[in-house]
Amino acid sequence: MQALLQYVLIPLMTIYLIILLVYEIKIILIWSLHAKIEAKCKKGSIYAIK
């Protein structure tokens, strides 16, 4: 059981956590980009993002 935990589960958990972290960073970047675009658009503009 110790070998399974040490050589399989811990590396898998590490990879899983890295993937989650990258996904969260991607979401934050998309939201911040969206907020910047919205701030640049004037109210009533046909290009405004709703």
PyMOL commands that set and color helices and strands:
alter all, ss='L'
color gray80, all
select helices_A, chain A and resi 2-40
alter helices_A, ss='H'
color red, helices_A
deselect
rebuild
show_as cartoon
